[in-house]
Amino acid sequence: MPELKNMSMLLIESSPYHSNEVAIPYPTYFHPSTDDDVLQWQEKMRRQKKRHLFSFAGAPRPQSLKSIRGRIIQQCQASSSKCKLLECRKSSKNVCHDPSSVMKLFQDSVFCLQPPGDSFTRRSAFDSILAGCIPVFFHPASAYTQYIWYLPQHYTKYSVFIPEDRIRNGTANIEQILARIPEKEVSAMRKEVIKLIPKVIYADPKLRLETLEDAFDFAVKGIIQRVNEVRQ
C-alpha cells in the first residue's frame, strides 16, 4: 500500500531494502528509575575487573552452512585460558536465560564476541555494552548499518571488526587479533562503550530520567527529525 511507504517503523532489526525502517536497541536487563541509577551503574562498570580476554554466550547453528558460530566456539575452547564460553543449549536449564549468568560473563570479559545468529543482529550486543564489554562483530549488518541513531559512525571507537570470511577460511585467530590491540586503545574503546550505556537502555516506563536520555528518547527525537526532513 502506498500509504505504508510513508510510515516510519521502529524495529530491533531493520531491512536494507526498506528506507522507512529504523533499527532501535534490543531491550536489555537494566531498566533504571533515576539518573543516579545509570551513573552508579556506569561507575561500577568502570571499576569492574576483567578476568577474561574474550567470551562468547550462544549456541552453534549446525543446520546453517553459513554460520561461523561453530568455528568461534572451537576457537574459544582452544583458548580456554583467555576465553570463557557460555553454551546456550536448548533445554529447560538453559543458562543463557538467566540474566545473572550472562551479565556476569560479560562483566568479567574485555571483549564479547557477537557473531550473527538467527539474523544479523543480537540482543547480546547490547547486553555486552551494558556490561562495559567491547563487542566484536563479524558482519557489518550486526551493528554498523543498523543503529544509526545510537552507535558512533566510526565503529572502531567502540568495537572490533573481524570479517566472518576470515573465520570461515581459518585465516583469523581471534585470540591473537584481540591480544595484539594496544592497551591504550582497549581502554579508550571501553570508555566509549560505557559512555554509550544511557543511550542503549530503556528506563522504567513508569518514571522518567531527568537529565539523561535513554533509547526511547533518541527514538522520539529521530522520528521528529525524519518528519521535519519530509516536510522540508
Salt bridges, closest charged atoms under 4 A:
GLU21 OE2 - HIS18 ND1 3.32
GLU43 OE1 - ARG46 NH1 3.20
GLU43 OE2 - ARG47 NH1 3.73
GLU87 OE2 - ARG89 NH2 3.38
ASP108 OD2 - ARG51 NH2 3.01
ASP108 OD2 - LYS104 NZ 3.15
ASP118 OD1 - ARG61 NE 3.06
ASP127 OD2 - ARG123 NE 3.26
GLU164 OE1 - ARG168 NH2 3.63
ASP165 OD1 - ARG168 NH1 2.77
GLU192 OE1 - LYS195 NZ 3.48
ASP204 OD1 - LYS206 NZ 3.34
GLU213 OE1 - LYS221 NZ 3.36
ASP217 OD1 - ARG208 NH2 3.66
